Amino acid sequence: MGATAGAVWGRAEQQDFRSRVRGTLLGVAVGDALGAPLDGLALAEIRAAHGHEGLVGLGSGCGRRGAITHLTQLALFSLDGLVRAQVRRDTGAWHPPTDVHRAYLRWAATQRDWGPDERRQDDGWLAREEWLYARRSPPRSCLLGLGDDTMGTLDAPKNPGEQGPEAAARSAPFGLLVGWEPQLVLQLAVECAAQTHGHPTAYLAAGAYAVVVHALARGESLDGAVQRALALLAPRPGQQPVADALQRALGAVRQGMPTAERIEELAGDGTAEDVLAVAVYCALVGEDVRHGLRLAVNHGGPSAAAGALTGGLLGALHGETALPPAWLAELEGRPTMLVLADDFAIEMTQGAALHGPSGSSPGWLARYPRA
């Protein structure tokens, strides 16, 4: 795609971008929902419950089929924070990590409060979605990292020993900034990951993942996208474990038919770089989106995170129409996701008409307040 900030978007480009934004966000969510019922189960337990093929469709959790977890919740707030950053750019307050951090604090409030507080008008529309106030097993790293107003930075990261995949799983939206240079996408994702996951492998895995999504959203191949991420990682201190994991994923593709055992080997201890390797591998070897997602979740590792990461890759690569319609029909929160994805696409392609020197849309600023 290669569009840059301020570029004029043709209709076909806008439609393609909208499909990839929708596909990425819905892909994260449907992968998360598919894998969530399997989290914590060993491969033998999965096969005992679902047969040798494992779980092949959305299961039940939290009282319904297609329930999402905190991974999708935070991905939604990532996207919301990016829209708010664009809107606030008009004021000269241009620091996207701060706006994303504020969005994450709004998510943290959903984990404490019973429901939306209508007195907080500056929260915007997403924080008033009542279904998001369900607490879906948020990890201690996220609750601690967002437990006060202090923002973690690369110089002073929150939870410096945390190596989990949660920050990476919420980082697909950064890759949708297709007008940005890839190294800036990497930097933004890394800085936002350090707000909760301060170990270098965790925040660099998040950055690498965002770069891969970014390349896919611009129409590049998955293999080429991974090579781009490896090149950008190379000068970063602490990047070797992430680079090695990505190389293992590429090497595993040449080892024959995919198996759950091979995926478990890639998943290792379930750290961020290993789960990223699972996602890249499953997206590369999957015959289609459905097959890739099934591979990603049916193993003894962190199934929801692996599914979310894989879904984001496949959605960015193929767009919304490649996702399984039957799974989308049962996906919790799908209407909200579609509205948010479309708002993001509009902001990125037509933001100047919504707010800027020539005037502002009161309705848009009510949805995404500048304060």
C-alpha positions as CSV (number, residue, x, y, z in Angstrom):
1,M,0.0,0.0,0.0
2,G,2.7,2.4,1.0
3,A,0.5,5.3,1.8
4,T,2.1,8.1,3.8
5,A,0.7,10.6,6.2
6,G,-1.2,13.3,4.3
7,A,-1.5,11.1,1.2
8,V,-4.7,11.1,-0.9
9,W,-6.4,7.7,-0.6
10,G,-8.2,6.3,-3.6
11,R,-11.5,4.4,-3.1
12,A,-9.9,1.0,-3.8
13,E,-7.1,1.7,-1.3
14,Q,-9.6,2.8,1.3
15,Q,-11.6,-0.3,0.9
16,D,-8.6,-2.6,1.0
17,F,-7.3,-0.8,4.2
18,R,-10.7,-1.0,5.9
19,S,-10.8,-4.8,5.1
20,R,-7.4,-5.3,6.6
21,V,-8.1,-3.2,9.7
22,R,-11.3,-5.2,10.3
23,G,-9.5,-8.5,9.5
24,T,-6.7,-7.7,11.9
25,L,-8.9,-6.8,14.8
26,L,-11.5,-9.5,14.3
27,G,-8.6,-12.0,13.7
28,V,-7.1,-11.2,17.0
29,A,-10.5,-11.6,18.7
30,V,-11.5,-14.8,17.0
31,G,-8.1,-16.4,17.6
32,D,-8.3,-15.4,21.3
33,A,-11.9,-16.8,21.6
34,L,-10.9,-20.0,19.9
35,G,-7.9,-20.6,22.2
36,A,-9.3,-19.3,25.5
37,P,-11.1,-22.6,26.5
38,L,-7.8,-24.5,26.0
39,D,-5.6,-22.3,28.1
40,G,-3.9,-24.3,30.9
41,L,-4.6,-27.7,29.3
42,A,-1.9,-30.1,28.2
43,L,-2.1,-31.5,24.7
44,A,-3.2,-34.9,26.0
45,E,-6.1,-33.2,27.9
46,I,-7.1,-31.3,24.8
47,R,-7.2,-34.5,22.8
48,A,-9.1,-36.4,25.5
49,A,-11.8,-33.7,25.5
50,H,-12.0,-33.0,21.8
51,G,-10.4,-35.8,19.8
52,H,-7.1,-36.1,18.1
53,E,-7.7,-33.0,16.0
54,G,-8.4,-31.0,19.1
55,L,-10.9,-28.1,19.3
56,V,-12.1,-27.3,15.7
57,G,-14.6,-24.6,16.5
58,L,-15.4,-21.9,19.0
59,G,-15.9,-23.4,22.5
60,S,-17.8,-22.1,25.5
61,G,-16.3,-19.9,28.2
62,C,-17.5,-17.2,30.6
63,G,-21.1,-18.4,30.0
64,R,-21.2,-18.1,26.2
65,R,-19.6,-19.4,23.0
66,G,-17.0,-17.1,21.4
67,A,-16.1,-15.3,24.6
68,I,-13.0,-13.1,24.3
69,T,-10.4,-12.5,27.0
70,H,-8.3,-9.5,28.3
71,L,-6.1,-9.9,25.2
72,T,-8.8,-8.7,22.9
73,Q,-10.0,-6.1,25.4
74,L,-6.6,-4.5,25.4
75,A,-6.2,-4.7,21.7
76,L,-9.4,-2.7,21.4
77,F,-8.1,-0.1,23.8
78,S,-4.8,0.0,21.8
79,L,-6.8,1.0,18.7
80,D,-8.8,3.5,20.7
81,G,-5.7,5.1,22.0
82,L,-4.2,5.5,18.5
83,V,-7.4,7.2,17.3
84,R,-7.2,9.6,20.3
85,A,-3.6,10.3,19.5
86,Q,-4.4,11.3,16.0
87,V,-7.2,13.6,17.2
88,R,-5.0,15.2,19.8
89,R,-2.3,15.9,17.3
90,D,-4.2,19.0,16.3
91,T,-3.5,20.5,19.7
92,G,0.3,20.0,19.5
93,A,0.1,17.3,22.2
94,W,1.7,14.6,20.0
95,H,2.9,11.7,22.0
96,P,1.2,8.5,21.1
97,P,2.6,6.3,23.9
98,T,0.9,8.7,26.4
99,D,-2.4,8.4,24.6
100,V,-2.2,4.7,24.4
101,H,-1.3,4.6,28.1
102,R,-4.3,6.6,28.9
103,A,-6.4,4.1,26.9
104,Y,-4.9,1.3,28.9
105,L,-5.8,3.1,32.1
106,R,-9.4,3.2,30.8
107,W,-9.2,-0.5,30.3
108,A,-7.9,-0.9,33.9
109,A,-10.9,1.0,35.1
110,T,-13.2,-1.6,33.4
111,Q,-11.5,-4.3,35.5
112,R,-12.3,-2.4,38.8
113,D,-15.6,-0.7,38.2
114,W,-19.1,-2.3,37.9
115,G,-19.9,-0.4,34.8
116,P,-19.3,2.9,32.9
117,D,-19.2,6.1,34.8
118,E,-21.2,8.6,32.8
119,R,-19.6,11.5,34.7
120,R,-16.3,10.8,32.9
121,Q,-17.2,12.4,29.6
122,D,-13.6,12.4,28.5
123,D,-13.5,8.6,28.4
124,G,-15.0,8.4,25.0
125,W,-17.5,5.9,23.6
126,L,-15.4,2.7,23.9
127,A,-15.1,2.9,27.7
128,R,-18.9,3.2,27.9
129,E,-19.4,-0.2,26.3
130,E,-20.8,-2.2,29.2
131,W,-19.8,-5.7,27.9
132,L,-16.1,-4.7,28.2
133,Y,-16.5,-4.5,32.0
134,A,-16.3,-8.3,32.3
135,R,-13.1,-9.4,34.0
136,R,-11.5,-12.0,31.8
137,S,-8.5,-13.4,33.7
138,P,-6.3,-10.3,33.3
139,P,-2.7,-11.2,34.2
140,R,-1.0,-9.7,37.2
141,S,1.5,-8.0,34.9
142,C,-1.2,-5.9,33.3
143,L,-3.0,-5.1,36.6
144,L,0.2,-4.1,38.3
145,G,1.6,-2.2,35.3
146,L,-1.6,-0.2,35.0
147,G,-2.4,0.0,38.7
148,D,-1.4,3.6,39.0
149,D,-1.0,6.6,36.7
150,T,2.8,6.3,36.3
151,M,3.7,5.2,32.7
152,G,6.3,2.6,32.2
153,T,9.1,3.7,29.8
154,L,12.1,2.0,28.3
155,D,14.3,3.8,30.8
156,A,12.0,2.7,33.7
157,P,9.8,-0.1,32.5
158,K,7.0,-1.7,34.5
159,N,7.5,-5.3,35.6
160,P,11.1,-5.6,34.2
161,G,11.1,-9.3,34.7
162,E,7.9,-10.0,32.8
163,Q,8.4,-12.1,29.7
164,G,4.8,-13.1,28.9
165,P,3.1,-12.7,25.5
166,E,0.3,-10.4,26.6
167,A,1.9,-7.1,25.4
168,A,2.6,-8.6,22.0
169,A,-1.0,-9.9,21.7
170,R,-2.4,-6.3,22.0
171,S,0.1,-4.8,19.6
172,A,-1.4,-5.6,16.2
173,P,-3.1,-2.2,16.0
174,F,0.3,-0.5,15.9
175,G,1.0,-2.3,12.7
176,L,-2.1,-0.7,11.1
177,L,-0.3,2.7,11.1
178,V,0.5,2.1,7.4
179,G,1.5,5.7,6.8
180,W,4.4,5.3,9.3
181,E,7.9,4.1,8.6
182,P,8.4,0.6,10.0
183,Q,11.1,1.6,12.5
184,L,8.7,4.1,14.1
185,V,6.0,1.4,14.3
186,L,8.6,-0.8,16.1
187,Q,9.5,2.0,18.5
188,L,5.9,2.8,19.4
189,A,5.0,-0.9,20.0
190,V,8.1,-1.3,22.1
191,E,7.4,1.8,24.2
192,C,3.8,0.8,24.8
193,A,4.7,-2.8,25.7
194,A,7.1,-1.5,28.3
195,Q,4.1,-0.1,30.2
196,T,3.3,-3.5,31.5
197,H,6.0,-6.0,30.2
198,G,9.5,-4.6,30.9
199,H,11.7,-7.5,29.9
200,P,13.5,-6.9,26.6
201,T,12.2,-10.1,25.0
202,A,8.6,-9.2,25.8
203,Y,8.7,-5.6,24.5
204,L,10.9,-6.5,21.5
205,A,8.6,-9.4,20.6
206,A,5.7,-6.9,20.6
207,G,7.7,-4.5,18.4
208,A,8.6,-7.3,15.9
209,Y,5.0,-8.4,15.8
210,A,3.8,-4.9,15.0
211,V,6.3,-4.6,12.2
212,V,5.1,-7.9,10.7
213,V,1.5,-6.7,10.8
214,H,2.5,-3.4,9.3
215,A,4.2,-5.0,6.3
216,L,1.2,-7.3,5.8
217,A,-1.2,-4.4,6.0
218,R,0.8,-2.7,3.3
219,G,0.4,-5.8,1.0
220,E,3.8,-7.6,1.6
221,S,4.2,-11.3,1.9
222,L,4.5,-12.9,5.4
223,D,8.0,-14.2,4.8
224,G,9.1,-10.8,3.6
225,A,7.4,-9.2,6.6
226,V,9.4,-11.4,9.0
227,Q,12.6,-10.6,7.2
228,R,11.8,-6.9,7.6
229,A,11.2,-7.4,11.4
230,L,14.5,-9.3,11.7
231,A,16.4,-6.5,10.0
232,L,14.9,-3.8,12.2
233,L,15.5,-5.9,15.4
234,A,19.2,-6.5,14.6
235,P,20.6,-3.3,16.2
236,R,18.5,-3.5,19.3
237,P,20.1,-4.6,22.6
238,G,18.5,-7.9,23.8
239,Q,17.0,-8.8,20.5
240,Q,18.8,-12.1,19.9
241,P,16.2,-14.4,21.6
242,V,13.4,-12.8,19.5
243,A,15.4,-13.1,16.3
244,D,16.3,-16.7,17.1
245,A,12.6,-17.6,17.7
246,L,11.6,-16.0,14.4
247,Q,14.3,-18.0,12.6
248,R,13.2,-21.2,14.3
249,A,9.6,-20.5,13.0
250,L,10.9,-20.0,9.5
251,G,13.1,-23.2,9.7
252,A,10.2,-25.3,11.1
253,V,8.2,-24.6,7.9
254,R,10.7,-26.8,6.0
255,Q,10.4,-29.7,8.4
256,G,7.3,-31.3,6.9
257,M,3.7,-31.4,7.8
258,P,2.7,-29.3,10.8
259,T,2.0,-31.2,14.0
260,A,0.9,-30.2,17.5
261,E,4.2,-31.6,18.8
262,R,6.2,-29.3,16.5
263,I,4.1,-26.3,17.7
264,E,4.7,-27.2,21.3
265,E,8.4,-27.3,20.7
266,L,8.2,-23.8,19.2
267,A,6.0,-22.6,22.1
268,G,8.7,-23.6,24.6
269,D,8.0,-22.0,28.0
270,G,5.3,-19.7,26.6
271,T,7.4,-16.5,26.7
272,A,6.6,-13.7,24.3
273,E,9.2,-14.6,21.6
274,D,8.2,-18.3,21.6
275,V,4.5,-17.5,21.2
276,L,5.4,-15.1,18.4
277,A,7.2,-18.0,16.7
278,V,4.1,-20.2,17.0
279,A,2.0,-17.5,15.4
280,V,4.4,-16.9,12.5
281,Y,4.7,-20.6,11.9
282,C,1.0,-21.3,12.0
283,A,0.2,-18.4,9.7
284,L,2.8,-19.6,7.2
285,V,1.8,-23.3,7.1
286,G,-2.0,-23.0,7.6
287,E,-3.9,-24.0,4.5
288,D,-6.4,-21.3,5.2
289,V,-7.3,-19.0,8.1
290,R,-9.4,-21.7,9.8
291,H,-6.6,-24.3,9.6
292,G,-3.9,-21.8,10.8
293,L,-6.0,-20.8,13.8
294,R,-6.7,-24.4,14.7
295,L,-3.0,-25.2,14.6
296,A,-2.2,-22.2,16.7
297,V,-4.5,-23.1,19.7
298,N,-4.3,-26.9,19.9
299,H,-1.2,-27.4,22.0
300,G,-0.1,-27.2,25.6
301,G,1.1,-23.7,25.4
302,P,-0.7,-20.4,25.9
303,S,-3.5,-21.1,23.4
304,A,-5.4,-17.8,23.6
305,A,-2.3,-15.6,23.1
306,A,-1.1,-17.8,20.2
307,G,-4.5,-17.7,18.6
308,A,-4.7,-13.9,19.0
309,L,-1.3,-13.4,17.5
310,T,-2.0,-15.8,14.6
311,G,-5.4,-14.3,13.9
312,G,-3.9,-10.8,13.7
313,L,-1.4,-11.9,11.2
314,L,-3.9,-13.8,9.0
315,G,-6.4,-10.9,9.2
316,A,-3.9,-8.4,8.2
317,L,-2.7,-10.6,5.4
318,H,-6.0,-11.7,3.9
319,G,-8.5,-9.1,5.1
320,E,-11.9,-9.5,6.8
321,T,-13.5,-11.8,4.2
322,A,-11.0,-14.6,4.8
323,L,-12.1,-15.1,8.4
324,P,-14.6,-18.0,9.0
325,P,-18.1,-16.4,8.9
326,A,-19.6,-19.0,11.4
327,W,-17.0,-18.1,14.0
328,L,-17.5,-14.4,13.5
329,A,-21.2,-14.8,13.9
330,E,-20.7,-16.1,17.5
331,L,-17.8,-13.8,18.4
332,E,-18.5,-11.7,21.5
333,G,-18.4,-8.0,21.0
334,R,-18.2,-8.1,17.2
335,P,-20.5,-5.1,16.6
336,T,-18.2,-2.9,18.8
337,M,-15.1,-4.2,17.0
338,L,-16.5,-3.3,13.6
339,V,-17.4,0.2,14.7
340,L,-14.0,0.7,16.2
341,A,-12.2,-0.7,13.2
342,D,-14.1,1.5,10.8
343,D,-13.6,4.5,12.9
344,F,-9.8,3.8,12.9
345,A,-9.9,3.4,9.1
346,I,-11.8,6.7,8.7
347,E,-9.4,8.5,11.0
348,M,-6.4,7.3,9.2
349,T,-7.7,8.1,5.7
350,Q,-10.0,11.1,6.3
351,G,-8.9,12.5,9.6
352,A,-8.2,15.9,8.1
353,A,-11.8,16.4,7.2
354,L,-12.9,15.5,10.8
355,H,-10.7,17.7,12.7
356,G,-8.1,20.2,11.7
357,P,-7.5,23.9,10.7
358,S,-10.5,24.0,8.5
359,G,-12.9,22.9,11.2
360,S,-13.9,20.0,13.4
361,S,-16.8,17.5,13.6
362,P,-18.4,17.8,17.1
363,G,-19.7,14.3,16.9
364,W,-16.3,12.9,16.2
365,L,-14.7,14.8,19.0
366,A,-17.5,13.6,21.4
367,R,-16.6,10.0,20.5
368,Y,-12.8,10.6,20.7
369,P,-12.3,13.6,23.1
370,R,-9.1,15.6,22.9
371,A,-8.9,15.9,26.7
